[in-house]
Amino acid sequence: MRKQGKIAALFLLPYLLIFVVFRFGPSVAGLFVGFLKWNIVGKATFAGLNNFTKLFRDPIFYTALINTLKFLLMTLPPLVILSLLLAVLLNQKLRFRNTVRTISIIPYVLIPAVVGIIWNWLYDNNFGILNYYLKAIGIAPVEWLTNDKYALFSVAIVTVWSYMGYNMILYLAGLQDISKELYEASTIDGANKVQTFMKITLPLLKPITSMIITLTLINTIQVFDQIFVMTNGGPGTATLTLVQYLYGTAFQNYNLGYGSALGIAILAILVVMVQIQSRLLKLDE
């Protein structure tokens, strides 16, 4: 057993080194940088809690926070409900279901930048395929990404399209893990499909649902790639999210101290939200 443990440790060592150098180390360093006033080229000076108190007086931070929460409300419900319904459908004995499963996961494996470029073309005001068909049926073209009323919702559609297949696979794995004997027993007891779904399927999928909600919270709060490629936070600040604001502050305006404080605030928001959803689902029951 000791020999096997040493061999396993040797295999894990390269990953652990990469994790410490590129993930854990920078994360710990970011905590200290949050207490500094530093613009990369100049000398870093201790700022105490100034960077954190500045958050509460920063109107752009509140704008980014509200946009992020709106984005969360636009993406979380469909990424849970639609993914579950799609998984239930593809868990049936249907023709070409394996093909549909494969097609459903393709958007997730695409690079987010590529997804953004594809949808930029689809959303284009003048040459986009969506506006082309709207014109064909007599509807005026929509400024999908250049109108502050539609921009955030348009990016949310892309996010749902990208992650729904992955969530569907998770739900599908959970559905296939449920014993068929439970469904047979419910049929014998006279339960219909809706009652079976509500009393057996949903409760047994609660751990999967919790994991999907957690992953969606993390991905949504940290959304960056697609917004950076598609709107870069515009028009104006209509699609400016927390991570987009962090990127602009730290790597465009070179205010690393305040950028690190923003990163710590984002982490705190994530922890609170994950704790809230865990309490609401009551996984310990």
N, C-alpha and C positions, 0 to 999 in steps of 0.2 A: 504493500500500500504506500509506503514512504517513497519507494522508487517510482511508482506511478504518479505520485504527487509531484515529485521533482520534474518528471517528464512533462506533466501538464503545465507546471509553472514555466518551463522553458518555452513551451508553445505560446503561453499567454504573455510572456515577457515583452515581445515586440509591440503588441497592442498596448500593453500597460505603459510602456515608454512613450509611445505616440500620444496616448491619452493624457499622460501627465504633462508632457511638453507642450502640446497644442490645445488641450481642452482644460484640464484642471489647473495647470499653472497660470494661464492667462485669466481664468476666472478668479483665482485668488488675488492675482495682481490687480484685477479690475476693482476689487473691493478697496484696496489701498489707494488706487488712483482716484477713486471717488472723493477722497478727502484732500485732494491736491488741486492747485490751480496750475495747469500745465497745457501748453500749446505745442508740444513735441519739440520744437527747435529751441525754445527758451528754457530757463531753469525752472524746475518744479518747486513750488512753494506750498507749504501747508495751509489749507483753507478751512480746516475744521468742518463744520456742518453747513458752510455757506452754499455748497452745491446742492445740498438736499433742501435747504430752506428756499432756495431759488425756485425749486420745482413748484412750490405752492403759490408763487407769484408769477409764474410763467403762463401767459394765456395760450401760447402755442402748444404747450404740454397738455393743457386741458382739451384743446381742439384735437390733438392726436389721440388722446385717451377716448374722447367721445367717438371719433371715427373708428377706432379699434373696437369699441363696444358695439357700435352699429354693425360693423363688419362681422362680429361674432354672432349677433342676432340674425344676420342674413344667411350665415353659412351653417351654424350648428344644427338647427332644426332639420333642414333638408339632408344634411350629411348623416343624420341619425335615422330619420324616418324613411327617406327614399332608399338609403342603403339597405335598411331592414326589409322593406317591401321588395326590393330587387332580389335580395338573397332568398326570401321566401319563394318568390316566383321561380328563380333558377335552381331551387332545391327540389322542384317537382320534376317528374319524368317527362321532359319536353324534348322535342326534336331540336337539334342544333344547340342544346343548352351549353355544351362545352365550348362551342365556338363563341357564343354570346359571353360566356364567362371570360374568355381570353380577350375579346374586344373590350370588355368593361374595364380591364386592368391596364390597358395600354396607356390611357392618359396619365396614370400615376407614375409610370416608369419613364415618361418623357421628362427631359430637363426643364425646370420651370421657365428658364429664359426662352426656350424653344416654344413652350406653351404660350408665353406672352406674345411672341412674335406672330404665331399663328392666329391668335385671337385679335391682335392688332389689325391684321389684314381683314378678318371677318367683320370687325367693328368699324372699319374705315368709313368716314362720312361720305366720300365720293365714290369709292370703288369697292367697298365692302360687300360681301355676298348677302349679308343680312339686310342692308338698306336696298340692295338690288331687288330682292323679293318683296320688300315693303312697297317699293315704287310700283312693282308689277301688279300689286293688288290695290293700288290707289292710296296708300298710306304715305304720309310725308316722312322723309328720312329722319332718323333719330341720331342725335349727336351723342353716341354711346359713351365716349371717353373724354369729350371736350365740354360737356355740359355738367356742371356741378350737381345737378339733380339726378343724373343717371350714372355718373362715373363709378362711384363706390359700388353700386348695385351691379354694374356690368362686370367689375373685377370679381365680385362675390360669385357671380354665375360661373366664371372661369374656375374659381377655387372649388366649387361644388363639383363641377365636371371633372376636375383633376383628381379629387380624393374619394369620390363616391365609389369607384370600383374597388379601391383598397379596403374601405370599410365594409363593402359587400362581401369580400373574401373573408374577412374576420367573422362577420355574422354567419356566413355559410359554414365555416368551420364549427361555430357554436351550434348551429342547427343540426349538423351531421353527428354531433356528439350527444345529442339528446336521444335517449333510448326509445325505440319504436314501440316498446311494450307499454309505455305511458300513453301514447296516442291510441293504441289498441284498447287499453282499459277505459279511456275516456269515451271511445266510440261505443263500447259495451254499456257504459253507464248512460248513454243517450245524449252526450254532449255534442253540439254542432261545431262547425269549424271555427266560428268566432269565439265561442266559449273555450274551445281547446287552445286557441291562440292566446287568449287573454289569461287563462288560468295555468297553462303549462309552458307554452313557448316563451312568452315575455318574462315570467319570473326566472326561468332557467337561463335566459340570455342576459340577466342583469349584470354579471361580471364582465361580459363582452361589451355591453352597453356602456358600463363605467369606463372601460379602457378606451373605447372609441371617443367618448366625450372628453376624456383626459387628453388624448392625442389631438383631438380637434381644437381643444382650448390652447394647447401648446403651439400648434401650427398656426392658428388664427392670430393669437397675440403676437407671434413672431413673424407674421407675414411680411415679406420684403421683396423677394425675387420678382413676382408677377407685377406688383405695384411699381417697382423700380423700372421694369421694362415697358410696362403699358402706359403708365401715367406720370411716373416720377413724383408722386404726391399731388399732382395737379388734377384738374385746373384749380389754380390758387392753392388752397389747403384742403380741397374736398376729399382727397384720398390719402392725406398725410396720416400715417399710422405711427405708433410708438417707435417701432424699430426703424422706420424710414426717418423719423425725426432724430433718433439716436445716430444713425449713419451720417446724416447731414451735419449734425453738431460735432461729432468726433472726427470724421474723416474728410469733411469738406470745409468746415470752419475751424478745424484743428483745436477744438476745445475738449481735450480728452478728459479732464476732470469732470466737467458737467455731463459729458457723454457717458462716463462710467456711472455717475449717479443715476442717469436715466436707465442704464442697464440694470442696476440694483432695484430701482423702482419697478421695472418690468418683471423682474424675478419675484418680487414681493406680491405683485398683482397675480401672477400665475399661481403662486403657492396658495394664496387666499381662495382663488377660484376653484382650484383642485380640491381644497378642503371642503368648500361649500358643496360641490357636486357629490363628494363622497358621503357627506352627512345627509344630503337629500335622498340619495339612493339607498342609504343605510345598508351597506354591504356586510356589516357585521351581524345582521339579523338572519 
